[in-house]
Amino acid sequence: MKILLATHNPAKVKDYQKILQEHGLIAETLESLNIKENFEENQATFEDNAKAKALFYYQLANLPTLADDGGFAIDYLNGEPGVKSRRWLDSIRESSDKEIVNHLVEVIASIPKNQLTARFTTVLCLVKSPKEVYLAKNSIEGFLTTECRLDYPQGFPYRACFIEKIFGKYLMDLSPAEYNQINHRRKNVEEIIKNLKF
């Protein structure tokens, strides 16, 4: 069965495709279907953005569509940057990975050392039809560190300065087995997968 994975982020495509293949699902991408249209993420919550995006691309592809929205939340900043994770520095344009990391370094320096808790949250939406819409939401808990790394995966700048809570490691230092245990995208897919059965 084919589904559309509605994201332009190559790192997300790789992550999701691997998880979906384990469940026998073939994930088409916006690129493979030559879909050029961009969805404007302007909703107030991850849930609303994920749902609106999935419905938008479902209408274009006429395939069951998976879309997500998520971001990085810093407790000391009342959940910022949240839905603005890519537009934290500039509301008009998305910032580059390097710009985000540089800004994050400055922000962390201003936060008390005992208040560095943060998390990655992702909401996944499946649109099977306009009347069949499903949501799943999971997070990776951890804390900020002033020892920011330069070898974070392209497309995931917030990982540069984040230590995962359970294993006490940077996400890129987790073994595949460790990452599978805490992977919020995997958890979302596994929660929503039962609704993909036809």
N, C-alpha and C positions, 0 to 999 in steps of 0.2 A: 504494500500500500504506500502511495506517495502522499507526502504532506509538504507544505511550504514552510520553510524556516525564515521568518520575516525579519532579517537583520542585515545591515551592511557591515557589521563588525566582524572581521575575519577571525578574531580570537574566539568570539562567541560561536561562530559557525563551526569551527573545529571542535569546540567543546560539546556542543549540542549534537553534531553529527555522530560523534563517537558514542554518545549515550543512546541516541535513537537507533543506531545500527545494532546495538546489543538487544534491542527489542524488535528487530526485524523490520524496522521502518526506514524507508528511503526518503531522505530529506532533500527536496529541491530548495534552491536558494533564489534570492531575487536576481542574482547574476545569471544563474543557469536558465532562468525563465525570461531573461532580458527585460526585467521590470526596472524601469529607470526612476519611477516616481518616488519621491521622498515624503515620508509622513512627518508632520510637524508635531513634536511632543510638547504640548502646551497645557496638559491637564495638571490638576493640583496634587494627584496621588499616583503612586506606581500602578495601582490597580486600574485607574481610569486610563492612564496612558497605554498600558498593555492591552486593555480591551479595545480601545479606539484604534490602535495600530493593527491588531489582529483583524478587526472588522474591515479596515481600510484595504489591507492586502488580500483578504479573502475575496472581496468584491473584484479585485483586479485579476486574481489567478483562478478563481472558482475551484480552489482546492482547500481541504482542511488546512487551517493555518495556525501556526504557533508563533506568538510574538511575546517578548518580555519587556519589562521595564524594571530598572533597579538602580541602585546607587549606593553611595557610601554615607553613613550617618555617624556623626561625632556627637556623643552625648553632651559634652561640655558646651557645644554650639547648638543645643536643642534640636539635634537631628540634621543640622546642615552638613554637607551640601544637599543631601537628599535627592529630590527629583531634579535638582540643578547640578548634579555631579559633573556633567560635561560643560555646563555653562556657569560654573561657580564664579569664574573671574570676569566673565563678559556675558551679559544676557542676550546679546545679539548673535554671537558666534560660538561654536564649540572650541574649547581650548585644546591645545596639543598636549600630549602626554607630558612632555618636558615642562610646559608652563604649569600644569597642575601639580606636578611633583615639587617644583620650585616654590609654589605658593603654599603647598602642604607643609613643607619644611618650616616656613615662616610661621604658619598657624600653630604647629606643634610646639614651637618654642615659647608661645604665649600661654599654653595650657599647663595648669599645675600638674606635677608628676603623678599625683594620686587620682587624677580625673581624666585619664587618657583612654577610657573605654570607647569602642567604636564597633561598627559592624557593616558587612555587606548584606544588603537585602535585595532579593529579586522576586518579582511577581511574574508568573508565566500564565499566559492566556491561550486557550485553545478555542478557536471558532470552527466548529464542525459544520454548522449552518448558522444563518442569522439568528435562529431561535435556540441554538444549542451552543452556549458559551460557558466555558469552565475556567476557573482560576485556581492557582496554587501559589503559596507564598512561603519562602524560607529564608533564613539568614545564616551567615557565618559570623560568629562572635569573636572579638579579640580586642586588641589595644594598639594604640599608636606608639611608635618608637622614633627617637631622634636619629637613630642609625639607619637612615634611608638607603636603600639599595639602588643600583643603576641597572641591574639585570632583570628587572620586572618584565613580564610578557607585554609585547606591544598591544596597546588597546586597554590595558589594565593598570593605569598609573598609580592608583591608590594602593596597590599591593606593595609598592616600593617601601612604604613606611608603616606596614601593618603586620602584627604578630598574631597568629591564630591562637585562640584561648586553650583548646584542648591539648594540642601537641606542643605549644610554646615555640612555634617556628614561623618563619615567613612562609607564605603559601607556596612559593616556588621551591622551597626546600622540603616540602612534604613528599613522601613517596607516593606513587600512584594509589596504593592501598589506603594510605592515610587520607589523601585528598578525597578519595571516593567516600570515605566515612562522613566528611563534613561538606561535601560539594552541594551547595544550595540549588544549583541547576539540576543536578541529578535527583535530588529529593523532589523538586517540583515536577520533573518529568515522570517520576515513578508514582506520584500522587495523581497525576492527570492522565496517565497512560490508559487507564481502564476506559476512559471516555473516547479513546481513539479506535476502539474495536468496533467494526461494522457488522 
